[in-house]
């Protein structure tokens, strides 16, 4: 999970949400409760937020990734528009732009109708997840902060420590290990350089090896928080960075 910035609210929402919300509230008044509105009618009344402008705005803000697990849903289905505060509990937020998140089907399904007001979880638009999560091997953990419980709840509610995420993290970990090895070798070669010319060439090689591993931390990359966390704690990488800086 990485920090996301909201895009501007799409005009279609600004122009129509008051009317859509009113129609929904009228139906709630007729049937008594949101959940008592007949299914077909409910679907019809709420479906308006599922439009291209909303989807595009959300996809842009997360660079096509799921806001929770950082997978790229388009590889295995479409991104879903998730209500952070579930519309079943808070129907008055059905058309609220700030209540939307781009989510994959797995995270959306896992979160379900979890009440984020009663039991808060991290919203990456509002809190920098970098400060509250870290990884141990392929497992995501809640860091020791005053948000530890909320972070733990997020992992549980969104299913962030399950096989579907362990598998890709394990694959990335393999790449990270291979790229780290390349950095290690480049450092060794640099240490052995006995002329200024050789030193320059080998510093460049080291720079390239650093660039390669850092590509995995680009915000547009899948599971970039996992890669950033790995590099933050990699002695080899940190050593390489300081060697290049001093060169
Ligand atoms: Zn997800």
Boltz pocket constraint, residues with backbone or C-beta under 6 A from the ligand:
constraints:
  - pocket:
      binder: B
      contacts: [[A, 66], [A, 67], [A, 68], [A, 69], [A, 70], [A, 71], [A, 103], [A, 104], [A, 105], [A, 106], [A, 107], [A, 108]]
      max_distance: 6.0
